[in-house]
Amino acid sequence: MRSVTYSMSMSLDGYIVGPDGGFDWTAPDPDVFRFWIDEIRQVDVHLMGRKLYETMLYWESPEQEPSFDEAEREWAALWNPLPKVVFSTTLSSVQGQARLASGSVAQEIERLRAEPGEGEIAIGGATLAAEAAAAGLIDEYRVMVYPVLVGGGIPFFPRQERHVDLDLVETRTFNSKIVHLRYRVAR
């Protein structure tokens, strides 16, 4: 069965964006960006909410970004053909390899798990991940912890009274003092 992963950057105090909605502190250094490139190669489909979808539109037209370096062009070449499912109540259409979700997160994951494939079902966005977590659908949590305290904002982990045991399966510290943690849900 295809695994569902939730992978995002987070401040040390637990937020994916700060209280002002900003996330400029998550700009990756070359080693972290290479890590993200390698991680996206394992993904077969990416589930995301409207905000993340709109943020990631930046990568949809690399030919319009002559300033892209080699790594950025490589990322765009992997990201663009990747199937994406966008959960939104306000969008009426999406572009590229994206489609609007026709059901709930649980229904979409169930449908995707029934399809052939070995790659991961990735979830991006805290709100969408919280819904999947509440349904017990996340198999792995992958956190890129940045050495910054932002003091509030949108938390990486949902604030629910729910106990989930995790097994640490990987850690990596980058020269930039960013730490990657990978946990598998203990079942």
Secondary structure, DSSP 4 states (H G I P E B T S, - for coil): ---EEEEEEEETTSEEE-TTS--GGGPPPHHHHHHHHHHHTTEEEEEEEHHHHHHHGGGG-GGG-TT--HHHHHHHHHHTTS-EEEE-SS-S---TTEEE-SS-HHHHHHHHHHSS--SEEEEESHHHHHHHHHTT---EEEEEEES----SSEESS---S----EEEEEEEE-TTS-EEEEEEEP-
